[in-house]
């Protein structure tokens, strides 16, 4: 609990210099859900790629703005603080890069369904890698780290499935 209090009390610049993977993990969940929700018989991978990129940018802006407003409630912030907040949230943007590239390039070398499936596999792979990073941070054993990665991937897929159910 003390660590959470320290992060919450940190200035925007401090938070930008402290590694916080939450935005990247959130971005991975967001992109996975968006690809899954848009995959249907008449899907156009390029359109999905554009939608994913634009949506992630919009969510990134919402995160940046909400953090800026939250800080401003407690007092003045500088332009530098705003830039630091924006930088701290940029890992969310990186989650869209590889899946969007797969969606954009995939149909040129495979079928539409294969391209979308490949993008979804990449998204699930991102969730697995985040689980592995968490597992290695929490456990010295690779076996335990792999278990955490598998469980985190499954939990991520459950979140995506719930998102798909809510939207459809």
Secondary structure, DSSP 4 states (H G I P E B T S, - for coil): -HHHHHHHHS-HHHHHHS---HHHHHHHHHHHHHHHHH-STT--HHHHHHHHHHHHHHHHHHHHHHHHHHHHHTS---HHHHHHHHHHHTHHHHHHHHHHHHHHHHHHHS-HHHHHHHHHHHHHHHHHHHHHHHHHHH-S-HHHHHHHHHHHHHHHHHHHHHHHHHH-
